[in-house]
Amino acid sequence: MFNLANEVLAGVDRDLYLDLNSSLFDRIKESNKSFGYLLSQGFENWIITFSGGKDSTTTLILALEYIIKYPERVKRVDIVYCDTLVEIPSINEFSIDFLEKLKVLSRIKNIPLHINIVKPQLADRYWVKMLGYGYPPPHQKFRWCTRRLKITPVNQVLKEYIIKNKTAILTGVRFGESKDRDIRLNNSCIRGGECGQGLWFEKSQRLGIGYMAPIINWPLCDVWDFLIGFAPHMGYPTLMLKEVYNGHDTRFGCWTCTVVKQDKAMLRTIEQKNWKHLKPLYNFRIEIWETTRLKENRIMKPNNSPGKINKTTRAYLLNRLIDIQNEVKIKLISSEEINFIKDVWSNESNPN
């Protein structure tokens, strides 16, 4: 038992392994098999995409623990966290705090670790797009937010560090999160990805980048067992995640998200004593959706369909946002964004 345990993670009190259930033990071995596969394929530079959620946190810790055992084999590790500036405050606070604690965690001091916190360009930020340029709130048929707030900022960083045929991107995706995601993962296997036996790997031949999902087969219960019962013993501050989630099946996103019908994550957040003061954010999201759906608050297109939000409504929503910011005492919009928005207004030819 102990010999097998030592092959899974290095430097952890052996007694901890006795508390691991067999399922979690097997999952950790599968993840380490994924890391070993990356190295066998020549991918010695790892980029770990981190959202602060349970899955990306688990992936990050597993990768760091593996590198502790083989420090000479991984040449560089980059953590990339994208702060969209409209993340639910509880998960954003955890993410930033977690990354700050990693910087001083003695356990990983010898790892060639680099932490990158990226943000959208000013012109692409949520409030600038909606209140400045008049973009309607995102919805299923016009989901303008994801690329501007997340994909583009992250890609800009990736371009700096990617070395062809040497760099792999590690993500926390898992089977069972959603039907759509399962379809995409299965399709990647059909296209020639390495799948099965706990391993999911895909390589972009054009870019020469490897993509690995080390916890692809982890069930939800094992993720939480790892974060609550195991990772804290190694010094990782993951216990707070249980409080942040307030329910193991919570899916986090932006507090402004109008793509979903009901923001269950924000509802669970404001149920907690430490975050109940954020209820105005939850109410404002609803107000944004209801206000901008009214035709009288939109500039109509020649075909009589609603176009962008008119300037009067944008000004009203900006003032509401500033008032709420003052009320909850959390920065929701920066002075830089406000000034940019007003500059956009002043350059508009349409007076409405």
PEMOVEN-V475137 format. One record per run of one state. SS is the DSSP state (A for helix, B for strand, O for the rest). FROM is the first residue (numbers start at 0). LEN is the number of residues. Records with the same first field share a line. If there is no record, write none. Layout:
BEGIN
SS: FROM-LEN + FROM-LEN
END
This chain:
BEGIN
O: 0-1 + 8-5 + 18-3 + 40-4 + 50-3 + 69-6 + 83-3 + 87-1 + 103-2 + 108-4 + 119-2 + 124-1 + 132-6 + 139-2 + 142-2 + 161-5 + 171-7 + 190-3 + 196-2 + 204-4 + 213-6 + 229-1 + 234-5 + 245-8 + 254-9 + 270-2 + 293-1 + 300-5 + 309-1 + 328-6 + 346-6
A: 1-7 + 13-5 + 21-19 + 53-16 + 88-15 + 105-3 + 121-3 + 125-7 + 144-17 + 178-12 + 219-10 + 230-4 + 239-6 + 263-7 + 272-21 + 294-3 + 310-18 + 334-12
B: 44-6 + 75-8 + 86-1 + 112-7 + 138-1 + 141-1 + 166-5 + 193-3 + 198-6 + 208-5 + 253-1 + 297-3 + 305-4
END
